[in-house]
Amino acid sequence: MRLVAPWFCVAAAALSACGSDDVVAAGDYAVTVTNRDNGCNLPSWTFGASTAATVTLTQSQNDVTAVVTGLAAIALDLGLGGHSYTGKIHGGSLDLRLFGTRGATSGNCTYTLNSEIRAVLSGDTLDGQIDYTSATNGNPDCAGIESCDSFQELTGTRNH
C-alpha cells in the first residue's frame, strides 16, 4: 500500500490534483506599455511613447484570461477586434494570445493583426512584452506586412 500513494500523487499531479508550481496570477493590474519597434507600420505609433492600462487576470489552474479595460480596450477593439487574451501560465511565465478578427486590406492583401503577451510574474510585479503580428491571405500585395512584428514593453503591478 505504501507504493500506491507516491504513484497516485504522480498521476494526480499530472491532473493538477497534488499541487502545481504555477503561481496565482489572478487580480487587477495597473500596467504601463511602452512602444518599441513598429515593424508592422501601425498608425499612430510613436517609438518610446507609454500608455497606462488596467488589466484583470482570471485563472483556473494554469488557464489564464487577461481582459484589458478602459481606453486601451477600445484601442485593441479598433485595431484587433477584441480586448481579451487567453493562454497559460507555467510557473510564473505567462503566454497569452489574442487572435484578431478586424480585417484590413492593402491592395489585394487582406489581413488581421494578432497579439501575444509573454510576461513573467514575480510576486505582484509583471514584466514582459506584447507582440503584434500579421496574419495575411498570402497575396503578393502583403509583402510589406508579411511576417511583421511590432512590439511594446509591458510592466505592471497587481493592485491590492
N, C-alpha and C positions, 0 to 999 in steps of 0.2 A: 504493500500500500504506500510506502514511503516514496517509491519511484514514480507513482502516479501523479503526485502533487506537482513536482517540478515540470513534468511533461504537460500537465494540464495548464499550468501557468504559461508555458511557452506557446501552446496552442491558443490560449486565451489572449495572450499579449498580441498575437497576430490579428486578433479580432478586437483589440483595444480594451479588453476586459481587465487586464492586470496592470494597467497603467501605460503611460506614454511619456516620452521626453519632450513632447510638443508643449511649448509654453502657452499660457492662456493669453490670447491676443484681444479678446472681446473688450470693447469700450469705445468711448468717444475720444477722438484725437484732434488736436489743433495742429494743422500741417502747413508747412511752407514749401512751395515748389519753386525752383529756380530754373529758368530756361537756359539750356546749353545748346548744343549743335542742332541746327534745323535742316537736316538732310532732306526732309520732305517738302521744304519751302512752304510751310504752313503760314497763312496770312496772320498779320498782327503779332508776330513772334519777334521779340527783341531779346537778343542774347544778354544774359545776366539779369533780366527782369524777374522779380519774385512776386508771387501771389499767395495769399493765405487761403486756406480751405478748411472745412470741417468734414471729417470722415468718421463714420460709425462702422466698426468692425463687429460682426457677429460670428460665432464659432460653434460648430458641432463636431466634436472630436478634432480631426485635422482638416475639416472643410471650413473655409472662411469666406465670408462675403463682406465686401467693403462698399458702403454706399456713401457717395460724395453728396454733400448738401450745399445749399446756398448758391452764390453766383458761379462757383466752379462747376456745380451740377448743370447749370444752364449752358455754360460753355461746352461741357462734354456732350450734352444733348444735341447742341447745334453742330458740333464737329463730328461726333461719332454716332450719335443716335441713342445714347444711353449714358447712365452715370453709376452703374452698379457692376463692380468687379467680382468675379468668383475664382476660387482656386484653393490652394492647400497651404498648410503650414507644416514644416518639418523642423523640429527643434524650435529655433527662433527665426527661421528663414521663411518668408512669405513669397509665394509666386501666384499672382492674381492676374486674370485676363478679362478684358472687355472686348468682345468682338463687335466691330462697328456694323451698323445697319443703315447709316445715312450714306447713300450713294452720291458720287460726284463724277463728273465727266471732264475730259480734256481731249478734244477731237473725237476720235473713235475709242478712246480709252475710257472705260468705266472702272471705278474703284471705290473701296471703302477704306477707312483707317481703323486699325486695331490698336489696342493699347495693352501694355503689360507692366505690372508693378512687380519689381523684385526688391525686397527690403528685408532688413534684419531688425527684429525686436529684441531689445536688451532692457529688461526692467520696464520702464514706461517710455523709453525712447525708441523711435522708429527712424531708421536711416536707409535710404536706397535710391532707386532710380525708376522713372516712368519712361517707357519707350513707346513711341508711336510709329507704326509701320504700315505700309500699304498692302492691300490685297486687290490685285488688278485682274482684268479679264485677259491679260497677256497680249493685247493688241500692240503693235509697234509704236503707236502713239503714247504708250505708257512708259517709254524708255526713260523719261525724266523722273519718274516716280517709282519705277520698279525697284524693289529691294531697298527703298529709302528708310532712314531711321532718324527721327527727331527725338530728343530726349530731354528730360528735366531731372534735376536732383531733387530728392524728397527728404525732408526732415520733419519729425513730428513728435509730439508729447501727448501721452494719454492724460485726459482730464480726470480729476477725482472729485 
